[in-house]
């Protein structure tokens, strides 16, 4: 059974850095955030490109397909730099709703896979780039992610501090999580 660790939280909260470090440390596959790649490709072909809600669905479909393929390989651990939860929050904030397909696949992933979410706090320096939109709302976004995780009854660990502190917090949580799963079997 694969232990899937999903990094989530507001923009510029260290998700990508932590996901890469965990993947490297555990020698686990890393599912990269597809939205960044998708949006960068769109902007290269059209510098005036402005994403729409259907782009979020396209990103979700690609992400879900990649995750499904990685899980078929049955690695011991899989590290995900975000998942469909980020796309739900993004769509609900930007468009006040989300495509039903994204909700359905998110619910399925929660029921089918052993997942543990790592909620990264916002209290690190903002790193601006052309794809980020919410430098002032990170605290509120963190609270929204926390509320969503609770709403869905998702097991998660909130991490904060330096990268090393976050790394230690994740390892402690992963150890407890995997021990609990193994004891249930």
Short mmCIF file of the C-alpha atoms (twelve columns), coordinates in Angstrom:
data_MODEL
# 
_entry.id   MODEL 
# 
loop_
_atom_site.group_PDB 
_atom_site.id 
_atom_site.type_symbol 
_atom_site.label_atom_id 
_atom_site.label_alt_id 
_atom_site.label_comp_id 
_atom_site.label_asym_id 
_atom_site.label_seq_id 
_atom_site.Cartn_x 
_atom_site.Cartn_y 
_atom_site.Cartn_z 
_atom_site.pdbx_PDB_model_num 
ATOM 1   C CA . UNK A 1   0.000   0.000  0.000   1 
ATOM 2   C CA . UNK A 2   1.316   3.406  -0.985  1 
ATOM 3   C CA . UNK A 3   1.578   6.152  1.619   1 
ATOM 4   C CA . UNK A 4   0.696   9.346  -0.256  1 
ATOM 5   C CA . UNK A 5   1.861   12.666 1.177   1 
ATOM 6   C CA . UNK A 6   0.213   15.768 -0.259  1 
ATOM 7   C CA . UNK A 7   1.687   19.228 0.282   1 
ATOM 8   C CA . UNK A 8   -1.033  21.872 0.371   1 
ATOM 9   C CA . UNK A 9   -1.584  25.438 1.466   1 
ATOM 10  C CA . UNK A 10  -1.503  29.003 0.206   1 
ATOM 11  C CA . UNK A 11  0.762   30.305 -2.529  1 
ATOM 12  C CA . UNK A 12  4.437   30.742 -1.731  1 
ATOM 13  C CA . UNK A 13  4.272   28.625 1.410   1 
ATOM 14  C CA . UNK A 14  7.133   26.263 0.604   1 
ATOM 15  C CA . UNK A 15  5.162   23.351 -0.843  1 
ATOM 16  C CA . UNK A 16  7.387   22.743 -3.854  1 
ATOM 17  C CA . UNK A 17  10.608  22.977 -1.847  1 
ATOM 18  C CA . UNK A 18  9.339   20.542 0.788   1 
ATOM 19  C CA . UNK A 19  7.871   18.142 -1.775  1 
ATOM 20  C CA . UNK A 20  11.191  17.929 -3.641  1 
ATOM 21  C CA . UNK A 21  13.131  17.428 -0.391  1 
ATOM 22  C CA . UNK A 22  10.778  14.668 0.804   1 
ATOM 23  C CA . UNK A 23  10.838  12.920 -2.537  1 
ATOM 24  C CA . UNK A 24  14.622  13.007 -2.583  1 
ATOM 25  C CA . UNK A 25  15.011  11.874 1.034   1 
ATOM 26  C CA . UNK A 26  12.556  8.986  0.668   1 
ATOM 27  C CA . UNK A 27  13.601  8.162  -2.922  1 
ATOM 28  C CA . UNK A 28  9.895   8.409  -3.657  1 
ATOM 29  C CA . UNK A 29  8.207   9.490  -6.867  1 
ATOM 30  C CA . UNK A 30  7.291   13.170 -6.954  1 
ATOM 31  C CA . UNK A 31  4.108   14.358 -8.599  1 
ATOM 32  C CA . UNK A 32  4.921   17.933 -9.533  1 
ATOM 33  C CA . UNK A 33  2.404   20.755 -9.558  1 
ATOM 34  C CA . UNK A 34  1.033   20.648 -13.089 1 
ATOM 35  C CA . UNK A 35  -0.709  24.024 -13.002 1 
ATOM 36  C CA . UNK A 36  2.573   25.916 -13.135 1 
ATOM 37  C CA . UNK A 37  3.823   23.930 -16.147 1 
ATOM 38  C CA . UNK A 38  0.478   24.291 -17.915 1 
ATOM 39  C CA . UNK A 39  0.197   28.051 -17.364 1 
ATOM 40  C CA . UNK A 40  3.823   28.681 -18.344 1 
ATOM 41  C CA . UNK A 41  3.326   26.746 -21.606 1 
ATOM 42  C CA . UNK A 42  0.157   28.725 -22.366 1 
ATOM 43  C CA . UNK A 43  1.930   32.032 -21.772 1 
ATOM 44  C CA . UNK A 44  4.855   31.031 -23.975 1 
ATOM 45  C CA . UNK A 45  2.532   30.425 -26.903 1 
ATOM 46  C CA . UNK A 46  0.399   33.492 -26.111 1 
ATOM 47  C CA . UNK A 47  1.905   36.196 -23.839 1 
ATOM 48  C CA . UNK A 48  -1.587  37.698 -23.427 1 
ATOM 49  C CA . UNK A 49  -3.052  34.391 -22.198 1 
ATOM 50  C CA . UNK A 50  -5.368  34.697 -19.212 1 
ATOM 51  C CA . UNK A 51  -6.629  31.444 -17.730 1 
ATOM 52  C CA . UNK A 52  -10.321 30.613 -17.458 1 
ATOM 53  C CA . UNK A 53  -12.204 28.185 -15.259 1 
ATOM 54  C CA . UNK A 54  -12.047 25.454 -17.914 1 
ATOM 55  C CA . UNK A 55  -8.240  25.641 -17.663 1 
ATOM 56  C CA . UNK A 56  -8.523  24.598 -14.022 1 
ATOM 57  C CA . UNK A 57  -10.510 21.532 -15.122 1 
ATOM 58  C CA . UNK A 58  -7.846  20.676 -17.716 1 
ATOM 59  C CA . UNK A 59  -5.142  20.982 -15.057 1 
ATOM 60  C CA . UNK A 60  -7.160  18.787 -12.675 1 
ATOM 61  C CA . UNK A 61  -7.684  16.089 -15.297 1 
ATOM 62  C CA . UNK A 62  -3.980  15.978 -16.119 1 
ATOM 63  C CA . UNK A 63  -2.968  15.929 -12.452 1 
ATOM 64  C CA . UNK A 64  -5.438  13.158 -11.644 1 
ATOM 65  C CA . UNK A 65  -4.234  11.051 -14.584 1 
ATOM 66  C CA . UNK A 66  -0.583  11.465 -13.551 1 
ATOM 67  C CA . UNK A 67  -1.344  10.526 -9.955  1 
ATOM 68  C CA . UNK A 68  -3.342  7.480  -11.059 1 
ATOM 69  C CA . UNK A 69  -0.440  6.290  -13.218 1 
ATOM 70  C CA . UNK A 70  2.087   6.736  -10.402 1 
ATOM 71  C CA . UNK A 71  -0.127  4.865  -7.943  1 
ATOM 72  C CA . UNK A 72  -0.417  1.922  -10.374 1 
ATOM 73  C CA . UNK A 73  3.335   1.440  -9.876  1 
ATOM 74  C CA . UNK A 74  2.624   0.892  -6.142  1 
ATOM 75  C CA . UNK A 75  5.582   2.797  -4.681  1 
ATOM 76  C CA . UNK A 76  6.040   2.658  -0.925  1 
ATOM 77  C CA . UNK A 77  5.522   6.435  -0.792  1 
ATOM 78  C CA . UNK A 78  4.312   9.066  -3.235  1 
ATOM 79  C CA . UNK A 79  4.897   12.786 -2.677  1 
ATOM 80  C CA . UNK A 80  2.459   15.207 -4.320  1 
ATOM 81  C CA . UNK A 81  3.232   18.882 -4.723  1 
ATOM 82  C CA . UNK A 82  -0.471  19.780 -4.368  1 
ATOM 83  C CA . UNK A 83  -3.502  17.842 -5.554  1 
ATOM 84  C CA . UNK A 84  -7.129  18.457 -6.488  1 
ATOM 85  C CA . UNK A 85  -7.816  20.219 -3.173  1 
ATOM 86  C CA . UNK A 86  -5.688  23.165 -4.327  1 
ATOM 87  C CA . UNK A 87  -7.687  23.304 -7.549  1 
ATOM 88  C CA . UNK A 88  -10.967 23.232 -5.630  1 
ATOM 89  C CA . UNK A 89  -9.878  26.117 -3.418  1 
ATOM 90  C CA . UNK A 90  -8.449  28.036 -6.391  1 
ATOM 91  C CA . UNK A 91  -11.646 27.631 -8.417  1 
ATOM 92  C CA . UNK A 92  -13.946 28.487 -5.508  1 
ATOM 93  C CA . UNK A 93  -11.978 31.650 -4.716  1 
ATOM 94  C CA . UNK A 94  -11.606 32.819 -8.300  1 
ATOM 95  C CA . UNK A 95  -14.996 31.717 -9.700  1 
ATOM 96  C CA . UNK A 96  -17.145 31.045 -6.604  1 
ATOM 97  C CA . UNK A 97  -17.659 27.430 -7.723  1 
ATOM 98  C CA . UNK A 98  -15.809 24.386 -8.957  1 
ATOM 99  C CA . UNK A 99  -16.423 21.822 -11.672 1 
ATOM 100 C CA . UNK A 100 -18.303 18.752 -10.444 1 
ATOM 101 C CA . UNK A 101 -15.687 16.428 -11.980 1 
ATOM 102 C CA . UNK A 102 -12.991 17.887 -9.722  1 
ATOM 103 C CA . UNK A 103 -15.135 17.411 -6.606  1 
ATOM 104 C CA . UNK A 104 -15.985 13.835 -7.592  1 
ATOM 105 C CA . UNK A 105 -12.403 12.794 -8.345  1 
ATOM 106 C CA . UNK A 106 -11.177 14.465 -5.163  1 
ATOM 107 C CA . UNK A 107 -13.722 12.491 -3.108  1 
ATOM 108 C CA . UNK A 108 -12.697 9.286  -4.892  1 
ATOM 109 C CA . UNK A 109 -9.024  9.890  -4.176  1 
ATOM 110 C CA . UNK A 110 -9.806  10.372 -0.487  1 
ATOM 111 C CA . UNK A 111 -11.668 7.060  -0.351  1 
ATOM 112 C CA . UNK A 112 -9.256  5.003  -2.442  1 
ATOM 113 C CA . UNK A 113 -5.819  6.037  -1.249  1 
ATOM 114 C CA . UNK A 114 -3.962  6.257  2.042   1 
ATOM 115 C CA . UNK A 115 -3.313  10.012 2.074   1 
ATOM 116 C CA . UNK A 116 -1.763  12.354 4.582   1 
ATOM 117 C CA . UNK A 117 -1.898  16.082 3.952   1 
ATOM 118 C CA . UNK A 118 0.847   18.492 4.947   1 
ATOM 119 C CA . UNK A 119 -0.606  21.989 5.368   1 
ATOM 120 C CA . UNK A 120 2.178   24.551 4.964   1 
ATOM 121 C CA . UNK A 121 1.707   27.802 6.828   1 
ATOM 122 C CA . UNK A 122 2.177   31.218 5.256   1 
ATOM 123 C CA . UNK A 123 4.791   32.606 7.629   1 
ATOM 124 C CA . UNK A 124 7.729   32.519 5.254   1 
ATOM 125 C CA . UNK A 125 8.778   35.307 2.888   1 
ATOM 126 C CA . UNK A 126 6.594   35.804 -0.177  1 
ATOM 127 C CA . UNK A 127 8.378   34.973 -3.432  1 
ATOM 128 C CA . UNK A 128 6.713   36.885 -6.228  1 
ATOM 129 C CA . UNK A 129 6.388   35.507 -9.726  1 
ATOM 130 C CA . UNK A 130 4.048   36.154 -12.634 1 
ATOM 131 C CA . UNK A 131 1.757   33.214 -11.761 1 
ATOM 132 C CA . UNK A 132 1.090   34.066 -8.118  1 
ATOM 133 C CA . UNK A 133 -1.946  36.144 -7.240  1 
ATOM 134 C CA . UNK A 134 -2.487  36.425 -3.485  1 
ATOM 135 C CA . UNK A 135 0.425   37.949 -1.549  1 
ATOM 136 C CA . UNK A 136 -1.864  39.683 0.959   1 
ATOM 137 C CA . UNK A 137 -4.319  36.847 1.607   1 
ATOM 138 C CA . UNK A 138 -2.046  33.994 2.664   1 
ATOM 139 C CA . UNK A 139 -3.266  33.890 6.273   1 
ATOM 140 C CA . UNK A 140 -6.888  33.748 5.128   1 
ATOM 141 C CA . UNK A 141 -6.032  31.135 2.512   1 
ATOM 142 C CA . UNK A 142 -4.302  29.040 5.175   1 
ATOM 143 C CA . UNK A 143 -7.478  29.177 7.276   1 
ATOM 144 C CA . UNK A 144 -9.550  28.241 4.249   1 
ATOM 145 C CA . UNK A 145 -7.353  25.198 3.566   1 
ATOM 146 C CA . UNK A 146 -7.612  24.220 7.207   1 
ATOM 147 C CA . UNK A 147 -11.409 24.501 7.064   1 
ATOM 148 C CA . UNK A 148 -11.553 22.427 3.855   1 
ATOM 149 C CA . UNK A 149 -9.372  19.702 5.358   1 
ATOM 150 C CA . UNK A 150 -11.639 19.551 8.394   1 
ATOM 151 C CA . UNK A 151 -14.786 19.657 6.246   1 
ATOM 152 C CA . UNK A 152 -13.637 16.562 4.363   1 
ATOM 153 C CA . UNK A 153 -12.398 14.827 7.533   1 
ATOM 154 C CA . UNK A 154 -8.861  14.668 6.130   1 
ATOM 155 C CA . UNK A 155 -5.886  13.650 8.242   1 
ATOM 156 C CA . UNK A 156 -3.345  16.448 8.057   1 
ATOM 157 C CA . UNK A 157 -0.367  17.987 9.768   1 
ATOM 158 C CA . UNK A 158 0.158   21.740 9.805   1 
ATOM 159 C CA . UNK A 159 3.830   22.660 9.561   1 
ATOM 160 C CA . UNK A 160 5.630   25.936 10.091  1 
ATOM 161 C CA . UNK A 161 8.986   27.471 10.819  1 
ATOM 162 C CA . UNK A 162 12.160  27.044 8.801   1 
ATOM 163 C CA . UNK A 163 12.471  24.381 6.119   1 
ATOM 164 C CA . UNK A 164 14.396  22.191 8.558   1 
ATOM 165 C CA . UNK A 165 11.710  22.605 11.228  1 
ATOM 166 C CA . UNK A 166 9.012   21.780 8.692   1 
ATOM 167 C CA . UNK A 167 10.985  18.768 7.506   1 
ATOM 168 C CA . UNK A 168 11.229  17.448 11.076  1 
ATOM 169 C CA . UNK A 169 7.533   18.038 11.698  1 
ATOM 170 C CA . UNK A 170 6.669   16.111 8.540   1 
ATOM 171 C CA . UNK A 171 8.897   13.172 9.473   1 
ATOM 172 C CA . UNK A 172 7.373   12.945 12.929  1 
ATOM 173 C CA . UNK A 173 3.871   13.040 11.437  1 
ATOM 174 C CA . UNK A 174 4.745   10.524 8.710   1 
ATOM 175 C CA . UNK A 175 6.208   8.139  11.272  1 
ATOM 176 C CA . UNK A 176 3.052   8.338  13.417  1 
ATOM 177 C CA . UNK A 177 0.800   8.046  10.380  1 
ATOM 178 C CA . UNK A 178 2.559   5.007  8.929   1 
ATOM 179 C CA . UNK A 179 2.787   3.343  12.338  1 
ATOM 180 C CA . UNK A 180 -0.956  3.814  12.842  1 
ATOM 181 C CA . UNK A 181 -1.734  2.416  9.373   1 
ATOM 182 C CA . UNK A 182 0.535   -0.577 9.907   1 
ATOM 183 C CA . UNK A 183 -1.038  -1.324 13.310  1 
ATOM 184 C CA . UNK A 184 -4.508  -1.377 11.742  1 
ATOM 185 C CA . UNK A 185 -3.452  -4.057 9.239   1 
# 
